[in-house]
Amino acid sequence: MLKSDELDKVYRHKGEIMFALNQPDSARYYFDWNKDVYDIYGRAARYNGLYQVEKKLGNWEAAVQNADAYMVLYDSIQELSDKQQLDELMDNHQLAEQKQFLLHRGRLIMGSLIAIFIFLVFTGGLLFLWIDRSRKKHYILLQQELVQNRVDTMLLRENKIAKSEEERINTLSELRDQQLQICLSMFQSTESYKKLQGMENAKPKELIKLRAFKPEINATIRKTFIDVMSNLGECCPALTNDDLFYCILSLLGCSKAIIMELMDASSDALKSRKSRIKSKMYLKLFDSIFISDNQ
């Protein structure tokens, strides 16, 4: 009922037991039954057992033969053990080299990522500084143009006697157009302009949340377009501050809904204000301001 390898162990152990009980013949019997074992360790134990039995029985020739066979197997076992140890050492060495390679590669990758990150941060910083410098330079140029426009307007006011009223109005109109473009460029660089665009594109429910920006937007528009409002006020002295603010919103191309929000006025109130402005302003100027007819 036992398997072959299990029988080999049984025969070997029985032989060892019989030898220990001082029954060498029985021990030789069981060791001989174990002759077909394929395991090198079992074969070595068998020949060693037979060597001990033959030596005890005085059969020196058989004892030497078994001893020689045992030594050959022992040497093979030793070589096999040495080979296993050598293979284990080689495997450990290769494993250590692989770990070292992976560690070195990981350090190189980490160093490369850090270098790339530092380069991107440095490049981004330089790009930000360059954009900020360009923006400031552009803003300074706009300020200079606006100052020059103010000077031209003041000179026109001083020489108003030398020119006819029509020429004066035409010149003021040209200066106002220049002022409008300059102020518009300045306004587009502000956060209030972005918020105003957000209000224009917002849905009715979203517009309610953006009402908190109204004071900031109104203040920025009045501050940025003060020169245009002054020019309009000089051309049409009967206009109030709210009338001038309404004109600026129209020049900015604001929709009717946004103008109603910024001015806290109803649709009928805006229609009445537009009608009053038309009565206080000559037709050509009125058409140039409300040409888009968004209101």
Backbone bond lengths (Angstrom), bond angles and torsions (degrees), N, CA, C in turn:
res aa  C-N    CA-C-N  psi(-1)  N-CA   C-N-CA  omega(-1)  CA-C   N-CA-C  phi
1 M - - - 1.457 - - 1.518 112.63 -
2 L 1.356 115.77 -16.37 1.462 119.89 -179.10 1.525 110.69 -86.15
3 K 1.325 115.73 152.46 1.465 121.20 176.81 1.520 109.48 -76.53
4 S 1.326 115.54 169.52 1.470 120.30 -175.21 1.518 112.34 -61.71
5 D 1.353 117.52 -46.72 1.460 119.85 -179.00 1.526 111.49 -67.36
6 E 1.351 116.86 -30.49 1.452 119.38 177.28 1.528 111.10 -71.87
7 L 1.358 116.78 -37.23 1.469 121.05 176.41 1.525 110.76 -63.65
8 D 1.318 117.38 -39.45 1.466 120.65 178.93 1.513 110.49 -58.94
9 K 1.340 116.67 -43.75 1.461 120.09 179.62 1.534 110.79 -65.62
10 V 1.352 115.93 -40.12 1.478 119.78 -180.00 1.521 111.07 -62.96
11 Y 1.353 116.41 -47.09 1.468 120.14 179.76 1.526 110.99 -61.91
12 R 1.350 116.40 -42.36 1.465 118.93 -178.20 1.520 110.73 -65.17
13 H 1.329 116.68 -43.10 1.467 119.82 -179.35 1.537 111.11 -67.33
14 K 1.350 116.70 -38.80 1.466 118.78 176.93 1.520 111.18 -64.18
15 G 1.344 116.23 -38.88 1.461 118.83 177.59 1.519 111.16 -63.36
16 E 1.341 116.45 -42.52 1.466 119.48 179.14 1.539 110.60 -63.90
17 I 1.366 116.03 -38.42 1.479 119.83 179.98 1.531 110.25 -65.94
18 M 1.347 117.39 -44.85 1.464 120.58 179.85 1.516 111.57 -63.93
19 F 1.334 115.96 -36.91 1.462 118.72 177.88 1.518 110.59 -66.74
20 A 1.331 115.71 -37.62 1.458 119.22 178.47 1.525 111.20 -68.94
21 L 1.354 117.33 -28.12 1.473 121.78 178.06 1.533 111.98 -86.03
22 N 1.352 115.00 9.88 1.470 121.46 177.73 1.530 110.97 62.99
23 Q 1.349 114.56 42.21 1.460 120.58 174.33 1.522 108.26 -123.63
24 P 1.343 116.91 73.76 1.469 121.39 -173.99 1.526 113.47 -60.43
25 D 1.352 117.91 -34.99 1.471 118.93 -179.34 1.531 110.78 -64.31
26 S 1.326 115.82 -45.21 1.472 119.28 177.44 1.526 110.99 -64.51
27 A 1.331 115.21 -38.03 1.465 118.72 178.23 1.518 110.37 -62.84
28 R 1.366 117.09 -43.05 1.467 119.98 178.58 1.524 110.03 -62.62
29 Y 1.329 117.43 -36.97 1.454 121.84 -179.75 1.536 110.90 -59.23
30 Y 1.327 116.01 -48.55 1.481 119.46 -178.49 1.530 111.96 -71.91
31 F 1.333 116.77 -34.71 1.465 118.77 176.93 1.526 110.73 -65.87
32 D 1.345 117.02 -35.91 1.465 120.11 177.61 1.528 111.43 -66.97
33 W 1.320 117.19 -37.53 1.463 120.34 176.53 1.534 111.68 -61.65
34 N 1.299 114.26 -21.67 1.481 119.87 -177.22 1.530 112.00 -91.70
35 K 1.336 118.04 20.09 1.464 120.74 -172.72 1.533 113.22 -75.53
36 D 1.341 116.96 -20.83 1.477 119.34 -177.45 1.533 113.74 -90.78
37 V 1.321 116.87 10.55 1.464 119.27 -179.59 1.528 110.30 -65.92
38 Y 1.352 116.01 138.27 1.470 120.25 -178.65 1.529 112.69 -99.79
39 D 1.303 115.56 -17.13 1.459 119.39 -179.90 1.526 109.10 -71.30
40 I 1.327 116.18 127.45 1.463 119.77 -177.10 1.519 112.18 -63.85
41 Y 1.332 116.70 -32.18 1.455 119.77 179.11 1.537 109.80 -71.27
42 G 1.360 116.81 -39.74 1.465 120.26 177.28 1.516 111.73 -65.86
43 R 1.342 116.84 -39.03 1.471 120.37 178.58 1.517 110.85 -65.64
44 A 1.323 116.09 -40.44 1.465 119.10 179.00 1.526 110.46 -64.41
45 A 1.354 117.50 -40.34 1.464 120.82 178.37 1.532 110.42 -65.33
46 R 1.366 117.02 -36.12 1.484 120.71 178.97 1.518 110.77 -64.64
47 Y 1.352 117.22 -48.74 1.470 119.38 -178.45 1.527 111.82 -66.74
48 N 1.338 115.36 -33.51 1.466 118.03 176.93 1.530 110.37 -66.72
49 G 1.374 115.88 -39.58 1.458 119.51 177.54 1.532 111.94 -64.54
50 L 1.357 116.34 -44.05 1.472 120.08 178.06 1.520 111.58 -64.05
51 Y 1.336 115.80 -35.84 1.472 118.96 177.07 1.519 110.77 -62.06
52 Q 1.323 116.16 -43.12 1.461 119.83 -179.94 1.549 111.01 -65.78
53 V 1.345 115.21 -40.78 1.470 119.21 -179.79 1.528 111.40 -65.25
54 E 1.380 117.95 -49.58 1.459 121.61 -178.39 1.518 110.88 -64.05
55 K 1.326 116.33 -36.15 1.466 118.60 178.28 1.524 110.25 -65.04
56 K 1.342 116.46 -39.42 1.463 119.50 179.65 1.529 111.40 -68.38
57 L 1.340 115.81 -34.35 1.467 120.10 179.85 1.521 112.34 -81.56
58 G 1.333 116.71 -10.06 1.467 120.45 178.50 1.498 114.05 87.10
59 N 1.334 118.01 9.40 1.466 121.52 177.19 1.533 107.94 -84.92
60 W 1.322 116.46 82.16 1.461 120.81 -170.44 1.528 112.58 -68.98
61 E 1.314 115.84 -34.95 1.464 117.75 -179.37 1.536 110.51 -64.55
62 A 1.343 115.32 -47.66 1.475 119.19 177.57 1.520 111.31 -65.42
63 A 1.362 114.89 -34.70 1.461 118.27 178.75 1.523 111.12 -64.44
64 V 1.384 116.26 -41.02 1.477 119.96 179.29 1.523 110.52 -65.94
65 Q 1.340 116.90 -41.20 1.465 119.60 179.22 1.537 111.22 -61.30
66 N 1.347 114.82 -45.72 1.470 118.03 178.24 1.525 111.67 -65.03
67 A 1.361 115.24 -36.66 1.473 118.53 178.07 1.520 110.91 -64.97
68 D 1.352 116.10 -41.22 1.469 119.27 178.14 1.530 111.23 -62.39
69 A 1.358 114.73 -44.62 1.474 117.76 178.58 1.528 110.90 -62.43
70 Y 1.339 115.49 -39.00 1.466 119.48 178.20 1.524 111.55 -63.46
71 M 1.346 116.87 -41.88 1.468 121.15 -178.93 1.524 111.20 -65.61
72 V 1.366 114.66 -39.34 1.469 117.94 177.90 1.535 110.40 -61.93
73 L 1.338 114.26 -46.50 1.461 118.01 178.79 1.524 111.53 -65.51
74 Y 1.330 116.78 -37.26 1.462 120.24 179.20 1.530 110.55 -63.74
75 D 1.348 114.91 -42.54 1.473 118.02 177.32 1.527 111.12 -62.77
76 S 1.341 115.26 -39.39 1.471 118.55 178.37 1.529 111.08 -64.08
77 I 1.350 113.99 -41.75 1.465 117.96 177.42 1.517 110.86 -62.62
78 Q 1.337 116.68 -40.49 1.456 120.81 179.47 1.524 110.97 -64.60
79 E 1.353 116.15 -42.62 1.471 119.89 177.90 1.539 110.40 -63.71
80 L 1.357 113.32 -41.83 1.458 117.31 178.89 1.526 111.46 -62.87
81 S 1.335 115.67 -41.50 1.470 120.04 177.89 1.524 111.14 -64.28
82 D 1.361 114.93 -42.64 1.475 118.37 178.21 1.522 111.17 -63.48
83 K 1.345 115.41 -39.75 1.464 119.05 179.13 1.521 111.19 -64.68
84 Q 1.341 115.29 -41.30 1.461 119.09 177.83 1.527 111.35 -62.70
85 Q 1.355 114.95 -42.74 1.468 118.26 178.01 1.522 111.19 -64.39
86 L 1.364 115.28 -40.48 1.458 118.90 178.95 1.528 111.01 -64.55
87 D 1.358 115.13 -43.13 1.470 118.44 177.75 1.525 111.31 -61.95
88 E 1.344 114.73 -39.09 1.457 118.72 178.53 1.526 111.75 -65.05
89 L 1.345 114.80 -40.88 1.469 119.18 177.64 1.531 110.64 -64.55
90 M 1.343 116.61 -41.71 1.465 119.82 179.28 1.530 110.56 -64.64
91 D 1.352 114.34 -42.05 1.470 117.47 178.27 1.527 110.98 -62.25
92 N 1.338 115.71 -43.14 1.463 119.38 178.43 1.519 111.33 -63.64
93 H 1.349 115.42 -39.02 1.466 119.21 179.16 1.529 110.97 -65.65
94 Q 1.334 115.42 -44.82 1.459 118.82 178.45 1.526 111.03 -64.21
95 L 1.341 115.40 -38.77 1.461 118.87 178.01 1.524 111.04 -64.03
96 A 1.348 115.82 -41.37 1.472 119.26 178.36 1.523 110.99 -65.05
97 E 1.346 116.47 -40.76 1.469 119.44 177.82 1.522 111.10 -64.47
98 Q 1.341 116.14 -40.37 1.461 119.54 178.89 1.529 110.93 -63.95
99 K 1.340 116.36 -42.88 1.460 120.02 177.42 1.527 110.98 -62.09
100 Q 1.341 115.41 -42.17 1.465 119.27 179.22 1.521 111.24 -64.10
101 F 1.360 115.38 -39.98 1.464 119.79 178.74 1.522 111.16 -64.41
102 L 1.352 115.42 -44.49 1.464 119.27 179.16 1.518 111.52 -65.10
103 L 1.346 116.07 -38.42 1.462 119.83 178.11 1.522 111.09 -65.05
104 H 1.344 115.53 -42.72 1.476 119.58 179.19 1.523 110.88 -65.67
105 R 1.354 115.52 -42.09 1.462 118.47 179.18 1.524 110.84 -65.98
106 G 1.356 116.25 -38.85 1.467 119.15 177.28 1.520 111.84 -61.85
107 R 1.345 115.79 -39.62 1.468 118.80 178.00 1.518 111.14 -66.30
108 L 1.352 116.02 -39.56 1.467 118.77 178.17 1.526 111.21 -63.89
109 I 1.341 115.52 -43.07 1.472 119.01 179.52 1.527 110.54 -64.10
110 M 1.350 115.90 -43.20 1.464 119.19 179.56 1.530 111.00 -64.19
111 G 1.353 115.29 -41.49 1.467 118.68 177.78 1.517 111.62 -63.58
112 S 1.346 115.92 -40.38 1.463 119.65 179.05 1.523 111.23 -64.59
113 L 1.342 115.93 -41.93 1.473 119.56 178.88 1.525 111.15 -63.77
114 I 1.344 115.96 -41.58 1.463 119.38 178.67 1.528 110.52 -64.10
115 A 1.361 115.85 -42.34 1.469 119.51 179.41 1.526 110.89 -63.80
116 I 1.349 116.23 -42.34 1.463 119.69 179.08 1.528 110.59 -64.58
117 F 1.349 116.03 -41.03 1.465 119.86 178.79 1.530 110.94 -62.24
118 I 1.344 116.51 -45.08 1.464 119.85 179.37 1.530 110.29 -63.26
119 F 1.353 116.05 -40.43 1.466 119.77 179.49 1.525 110.78 -63.70
120 L 1.350 116.19 -43.32 1.464 119.45 179.66 1.528 111.61 -65.03
121 V 1.360 115.45 -40.60 1.465 118.69 178.14 1.527 110.47 -63.96
122 F 1.340 116.05 -43.77 1.469 120.14 179.75 1.521 111.07 -64.31
123 T 1.358 115.32 -44.12 1.470 119.19 179.07 1.526 110.95 -64.80
124 G 1.355 115.44 -42.30 1.461 118.93 177.90 1.520 112.54 -62.27
125 G 1.344 115.52 -38.98 1.462 119.38 177.57 1.523 111.87 -63.90
126 L 1.346 115.38 -44.39 1.472 118.85 178.03 1.521 111.27 -63.56
127 L 1.352 115.85 -41.05 1.465 119.12 179.47 1.525 111.08 -64.91
128 F 1.337 116.23 -41.00 1.464 119.58 178.11 1.522 111.15 -62.92
129 L 1.354 116.80 -43.36 1.462 120.46 178.62 1.523 111.29 -63.05
130 W 1.355 115.16 -40.11 1.465 118.70 -179.65 1.533 110.59 -66.17
131 I 1.342 116.25 -43.79 1.470 119.42 178.99 1.521 110.51 -64.58
132 D 1.332 116.44 -42.40 1.461 119.81 -179.92 1.524 110.74 -64.89
133 R 1.344 115.93 -39.65 1.471 119.12 178.55 1.525 110.57 -65.66
134 S 1.337 116.33 -42.66 1.471 119.70 178.80 1.525 110.79 -63.11
135 R 1.356 115.56 -41.12 1.463 119.19 179.53 1.522 110.87 -63.74
136 K 1.350 116.27 -43.45 1.469 119.31 178.87 1.526 111.17 -65.29
137 K 1.345 115.61 -39.34 1.463 119.10 179.33 1.524 110.30 -63.41
138 H 1.354 115.10 -42.94 1.469 119.17 178.31 1.530 110.56 -64.59
139 Y 1.317 117.15 -39.53 1.463 120.95 179.49 1.532 110.90 -65.18
140 I 1.332 115.90 -39.59 1.475 120.01 178.34 1.527 110.47 -64.11
141 L 1.336 116.36 -41.50 1.465 119.66 178.37 1.531 111.05 -62.73
142 L 1.345 115.26 -39.78 1.469 118.37 176.97 1.527 111.10 -64.49
143 Q 1.332 116.53 -40.33 1.456 120.17 177.47 1.535 110.92 -61.95
144 Q 1.331 116.01 -40.72 1.464 119.39 179.38 1.525 111.06 -65.52
145 E 1.348 115.53 -41.05 1.463 118.74 177.92 1.527 110.79 -64.46
146 L 1.324 116.43 -38.83 1.457 120.55 179.63 1.529 111.05 -66.21
147 V 1.333 115.29 -40.58 1.470 119.33 177.63 1.524 110.40 -63.12
148 Q 1.344 115.66 -43.13 1.468 118.96 178.97 1.516 110.66 -63.55
149 N 1.328 115.73 -37.15 1.463 119.71 178.12 1.523 110.81 -64.71
150 R 1.344 116.16 -39.55 1.465 120.15 177.23 1.529 110.81 -62.81
151 V 1.344 115.46 -40.06 1.471 119.59 179.00 1.523 110.45 -62.87
152 D 1.347 115.02 -43.65 1.473 118.63 179.29 1.519 110.71 -62.99
153 T 1.322 116.41 -38.74 1.469 119.81 178.88 1.524 111.06 -64.98
154 M 1.342 116.94 -42.48 1.458 120.78 178.25 1.528 111.27 -63.76
155 L 1.339 115.92 -40.69 1.466 118.77 178.47 1.521 110.88 -64.85
156 L 1.325 115.32 -36.10 1.462 118.53 178.09 1.523 111.11 -65.45
157 R 1.316 116.21 -38.95 1.463 119.84 178.84 1.528 110.67 -65.78
158 E 1.328 116.93 -37.52 1.459 119.73 -179.67 1.520 111.89 -69.95
159 N 1.333 116.22 -30.71 1.468 120.19 -177.56 1.524 112.15 -102.92
160 K 1.325 116.70 24.87 1.464 118.73 -175.63 1.518 112.07 -67.61
161 I 1.337 117.69 -21.77 1.465 119.58 179.40 1.514 110.74 -73.94
162 A 1.354 115.89 -32.69 1.461 120.25 -176.14 1.520 111.88 -74.17
163 K 1.307 117.57 -15.34 1.454 120.52 -177.54 1.518 109.71 -117.35
164 S 1.342 113.55 154.89 1.455 118.28 176.44 1.517 109.61 -74.15
165 E 1.330 116.12 165.23 1.456 120.49 -177.95 1.524 111.32 -65.21
166 E 1.333 116.45 -36.79 1.473 119.71 179.62 1.519 111.40 -66.15
167 E 1.347 115.88 -43.26 1.469 119.11 178.26 1.524 110.94 -64.28
168 R 1.291 115.09 -39.29 1.466 120.20 179.77 1.532 110.68 -63.72
169 I 1.325 116.86 -43.87 1.463 120.27 179.55 1.529 110.99 -65.35
170 N 1.334 117.09 -40.23 1.468 120.72 178.36 1.529 111.26 -63.71
171 T 1.334 115.42 -41.56 1.464 119.05 178.64 1.520 111.14 -65.46
172 L 1.337 115.67 -43.22 1.466 119.26 177.19 1.535 111.29 -61.79
173 S 1.307 115.96 -35.20 1.461 119.83 178.00 1.520 110.99 -65.04
174 E 1.332 116.58 -42.33 1.466 120.03 177.72 1.532 110.93 -64.17
175 L 1.330 115.60 -43.38 1.465 119.23 178.67 1.528 110.69 -64.35
176 R 1.338 115.58 -36.98 1.451 118.94 179.67 1.534 110.96 -65.90
177 D 1.321 116.57 -38.96 1.467 119.81 177.34 1.526 110.83 -63.38
178 Q 1.327 116.48 -41.52 1.461 119.68 177.04 1.527 110.89 -64.37
179 Q 1.321 114.96 -44.48 1.462 118.99 178.26 1.523 111.38 -59.87
180 L 1.332 115.72 -40.70 1.453 119.73 -178.39 1.530 111.33 -62.07
181 Q 1.325 116.82 -44.01 1.457 120.08 -179.84 1.530 111.43 -65.75
182 I 1.337 115.84 -40.87 1.468 119.72 179.43 1.528 110.65 -65.58
183 C 1.325 115.38 -48.16 1.470 119.50 -179.55 1.517 111.59 -64.71
184 L 1.339 116.50 -36.15 1.461 119.89 178.50 1.531 110.72 -63.99
185 S 1.335 116.99 -41.84 1.467 120.94 177.42 1.524 111.18 -62.68
186 M 1.341 115.78 -40.10 1.459 119.61 178.47 1.524 111.08 -67.79
187 F 1.335 116.35 -39.52 1.457 120.29 -178.64 1.532 111.67 -67.09
188 Q 1.332 116.70 -34.96 1.465 120.97 -179.36 1.526 113.09 -67.07
189 S 1.320 117.15 -17.23 1.471 120.65 179.30 1.525 112.35 -90.38
190 T 1.338 117.55 2.34 1.463 121.12 -177.41 1.525 110.90 -98.89
191 E 1.336 115.27 161.89 1.461 121.02 176.09 1.527 111.26 -70.19
192 S 1.343 116.43 -27.82 1.469 119.39 179.68 1.521 111.52 -64.25
193 Y 1.325 116.51 -33.28 1.469 119.86 178.11 1.529 110.22 -64.90
194 K 1.346 116.70 -42.49 1.467 120.41 177.93 1.532 110.67 -62.87
195 K 1.325 115.65 -40.07 1.464 118.94 179.34 1.522 111.13 -68.57
196 L 1.344 116.80 -35.92 1.460 120.30 177.17 1.524 110.57 -64.90
197 Q 1.348 116.39 -41.21 1.459 119.85 176.90 1.526 110.89 -64.57
198 G 1.341 115.24 -36.43 1.462 118.96 176.68 1.514 112.09 -63.07
199 M 1.329 116.69 -39.10 1.462 120.36 176.82 1.522 111.08 -66.35
200 E 1.328 117.03 -36.77 1.465 120.49 179.63 1.525 111.36 -64.25
201 N 1.338 115.89 -38.15 1.466 120.59 -176.22 1.523 112.93 -92.00
202 A 1.319 117.57 -3.16 1.467 120.59 -175.60 1.527 110.70 -78.92
203 K 1.320 114.46 151.81 1.453 120.99 174.39 1.533 109.42 -79.51
204 P 1.330 118.31 163.52 1.477 120.16 -177.63 1.525 113.59 -53.01
205 K 1.347 117.78 -40.97 1.462 119.80 179.74 1.521 111.37 -69.48
206 E 1.336 116.19 -36.73 1.468 120.18 179.15 1.523 111.19 -72.00
207 L 1.316 116.92 -30.09 1.463 121.13 -178.60 1.520 111.34 -63.25
208 I 1.308 116.61 -30.83 1.474 119.84 179.28 1.529 110.46 -63.36
209 K 1.335 116.50 -39.10 1.465 120.61 -179.71 1.530 111.95 -69.76
210 L 1.343 116.42 -25.47 1.466 120.41 -176.72 1.531 112.73 -88.63
211 R 1.321 118.07 0.75 1.463 120.23 -179.17 1.521 111.99 -65.57
212 A 1.309 117.16 -20.88 1.467 120.17 179.79 1.529 111.67 -66.22
213 F 1.332 117.42 -19.19 1.462 120.97 -179.32 1.527 112.62 -85.49
214 K 1.337 117.89 -6.69 1.466 120.54 -175.35 1.530 113.92 -57.14
215 P 1.341 120.55 -48.33 1.471 119.15 -179.45 1.523 112.64 -59.71
216 E 1.328 116.53 -40.91 1.466 120.40 179.99 1.524 111.18 -65.45
217 I 1.335 117.13 -43.59 1.465 120.94 -179.40 1.522 110.82 -65.40
218 N 1.318 116.63 -45.01 1.467 120.08 179.71 1.526 111.41 -60.98
219 A 1.348 116.15 -44.49 1.463 119.72 -178.50 1.528 110.63 -64.38
220 T 1.326 117.51 -41.19 1.466 121.02 -179.70 1.522 110.93 -65.94
221 I 1.338 117.55 -41.40 1.472 120.59 179.49 1.524 110.36 -64.25
222 R 1.318 117.62 -46.47 1.469 120.29 179.70 1.525 111.57 -62.67
223 K 1.334 116.54 -38.55 1.464 120.00 -179.06 1.518 111.27 -71.61
224 T 1.334 116.99 -41.80 1.467 120.50 -175.58 1.523 111.65 -73.08
225 F 1.331 117.37 -38.15 1.468 120.71 -174.66 1.526 111.84 -102.29
226 I 1.335 117.15 27.13 1.465 120.52 -179.36 1.519 112.21 -61.11
227 D 1.358 116.76 -36.13 1.462 119.62 -179.10 1.522 111.16 -69.54
228 V 1.332 117.33 -39.93 1.466 120.74 178.93 1.531 109.86 -66.18
229 M 1.332 116.21 -41.39 1.461 119.71 178.86 1.527 110.57 -65.19
230 S 1.320 117.91 -37.93 1.469 120.84 178.03 1.514 110.92 -65.12
231 N 1.338 115.60 -40.84 1.464 120.05 178.76 1.523 110.87 -62.82
232 L 1.347 115.33 -44.96 1.462 118.98 178.23 1.528 111.01 -64.52
233 G 1.342 115.61 -38.31 1.460 119.50 179.43 1.515 112.01 -64.83
234 E 1.328 115.98 -33.85 1.472 118.65 178.98 1.519 111.02 -72.54
235 C 1.344 115.54 -37.56 1.466 118.63 178.46 1.519 111.71 -70.24
236 C 1.331 115.40 -35.60 1.468 120.36 -177.12 1.527 108.90 -130.70
237 P 1.286 118.15 82.60 1.471 121.64 -175.41 1.528 113.82 -60.91
238 A 1.317 117.64 -21.78 1.473 120.22 -177.26 1.530 112.74 -75.00
239 L 1.334 118.35 -10.82 1.470 121.35 -177.98 1.523 110.68 -74.72
240 T 1.320 116.24 137.78 1.471 121.10 176.38 1.533 109.71 -86.51
241 N 1.322 115.60 173.93 1.467 119.53 178.95 1.532 111.44 -62.64
242 D 1.326 116.50 -39.70 1.465 119.49 177.80 1.525 111.15 -66.74
243 D 1.360 116.47 -35.76 1.465 119.35 175.89 1.522 110.62 -62.38
244 L 1.332 116.11 -44.63 1.472 120.45 179.52 1.525 110.74 -64.05
245 F 1.336 116.86 -40.22 1.469 120.66 178.87 1.525 110.05 -64.37
246 Y 1.320 116.74 -38.76 1.459 121.48 177.42 1.535 110.51 -63.00
247 C 1.323 116.60 -40.37 1.470 120.94 178.06 1.534 110.73 -63.29
248 I 1.326 116.97 -41.42 1.473 120.46 179.62 1.526 110.49 -63.77
249 L 1.321 116.99 -43.27 1.463 120.12 178.80 1.521 110.96 -62.12
250 S 1.316 116.23 -35.97 1.460 120.07 177.41 1.520 110.70 -68.18
251 L 1.348 117.01 -41.43 1.468 120.49 177.39 1.527 111.56 -64.37
252 L 1.326 117.14 -30.35 1.468 120.93 177.24 1.523 112.31 -75.30
253 G 1.326 117.67 -9.41 1.452 120.93 179.30 1.508 113.51 77.90
254 C 1.326 117.20 25.45 1.463 120.34 179.86 1.529 110.28 -69.35
255 S 1.310 115.01 145.41 1.466 119.52 178.25 1.522 110.12 -73.92
256 K 1.313 114.82 165.68 1.463 120.64 -178.45 1.532 111.40 -62.14
257 A 1.337 116.26 -39.56 1.467 120.13 -178.74 1.530 111.03 -64.46
258 I 1.329 116.97 -39.69 1.465 120.17 -179.42 1.522 110.53 -70.60
259 I 1.322 117.31 -40.29 1.467 119.93 177.95 1.526 110.42 -62.60
260 M 1.317 116.98 -39.23 1.469 120.30 177.28 1.528 110.32 -62.75
261 E 1.351 117.26 -38.83 1.461 121.05 179.05 1.526 111.15 -67.87
262 L 1.355 117.16 -47.27 1.456 120.58 -175.78 1.532 112.27 -69.30
263 M 1.324 117.04 -31.92 1.461 120.19 -178.02 1.529 113.10 -99.69
264 D 1.330 117.00 -0.13 1.467 121.11 -178.64 1.531 110.84 51.17
265 A 1.343 115.00 48.66 1.467 120.10 -177.19 1.523 109.41 -127.64
266 S 1.318 114.86 155.73 1.457 120.55 177.11 1.519 109.95 -87.26
267 S 1.318 116.20 172.78 1.464 120.58 179.65 1.526 111.07 -64.26
268 D 1.312 118.03 -40.07 1.467 120.66 179.15 1.519 111.20 -67.61
269 A 1.330 116.26 -36.61 1.475 119.43 179.28 1.522 110.50 -65.65
270 L 1.332 117.32 -39.44 1.463 120.14 177.74 1.523 111.09 -66.36
271 K 1.327 116.56 -38.87 1.461 119.74 178.98 1.536 110.57 -64.19
272 S 1.317 116.43 -40.39 1.476 119.81 178.69 1.527 110.79 -67.45
273 R 1.329 116.73 -41.27 1.466 120.23 179.74 1.522 110.51 -64.28
274 K 1.309 117.13 -39.45 1.457 120.31 178.87 1.523 110.86 -64.90
275 S 1.308 116.05 -38.19 1.463 120.13 178.28 1.526 110.83 -66.35
276 R 1.339 117.24 -39.31 1.469 120.00 178.51 1.527 110.70 -68.06
277 I 1.336 116.66 -39.53 1.469 119.62 178.41 1.518 110.22 -61.91
278 K 1.326 117.47 -39.75 1.457 121.35 -179.40 1.526 111.09 -62.86
279 S 1.329 116.33 -33.86 1.468 119.97 179.71 1.531 111.71 -76.80
280 K 1.340 117.55 -19.53 1.466 121.43 -178.68 1.527 112.79 -98.75
281 M 1.331 117.83 -2.65 1.461 121.66 -172.07 1.520 108.94 -131.08
282 Y 1.327 115.94 142.56 1.456 117.35 178.52 1.530 109.23 -70.54
283 L 1.331 115.56 153.03 1.459 123.33 -165.12 1.524 112.81 -60.36
284 K 1.325 117.51 -40.85 1.468 120.21 -176.61 1.520 110.86 -62.45
285 L 1.324 116.42 -44.38 1.471 120.47 179.47 1.534 110.42 -66.96
286 F 1.313 116.65 -39.86 1.460 120.68 179.64 1.534 110.84 -61.89
287 D 1.331 115.99 -44.05 1.471 119.55 -179.90 1.526 111.38 -65.50
288 S 1.338 116.89 -35.72 1.469 118.94 -179.76 1.527 111.45 -68.74
289 I 1.324 117.45 -29.00 1.467 120.96 -179.13 1.527 110.77 -82.79
290 F 1.318 117.28 -43.78 1.457 121.47 -175.86 1.526 112.10 -106.06
291 I 1.326 116.42 32.13 1.469 120.74 -176.35 1.520 111.86 -66.59
292 S 1.355 115.70 -33.89 1.474 117.95 -179.22 1.519 111.33 -73.82
293 D 1.332 116.41 -22.75 1.474 122.52 177.27 1.533 111.29 54.45
294 N 1.362 114.31 42.79 1.463 118.73 176.17 1.496 111.96 -70.87
295 Q 1.346 116.70 -19.58 1.445 119.94 -175.32 1.520 110.84 -96.37
